[in-house]
């Protein structure tokens, strides 16, 4: 059975390396922001410039620009120049798949339990 024999450093065969898990956690961390997740969702549907994204996600130009810079640094989006305009797009189609799958699953769950009250929200910015 896969994953039952001890591998290097006490891990299991078939488990991702600690380095790969760190990289994945960083990518998920980038998507843990509602604004950045919305930006990736919007870019999954097509390229856009900063002003188009700001309008769509309801953010200010400086805030959306900062989010795009972080996403670009993390390798989740890329940009290209069209004349004087900078256009952003999702750099990795697998990221689109993961985002659509997660949001779709949550939407299905929410639709299936409309009579159940929502779970309590975590305090924003407090990490709790």
PyMOL commands that set and color helices and strands:
alter all, ss='L'
color gray80, all
select helices_A, chain A and resi 8-10+18-31+34-44+50-57+61-73+93-112
alter helices_A, ss='H'
color red, helices_A
select strands_A, chain A and resi 48-49+77-82+85-90
alter strands_A, ss='S'
color yellow, strands_A
deselect
rebuild
show_as cartoon
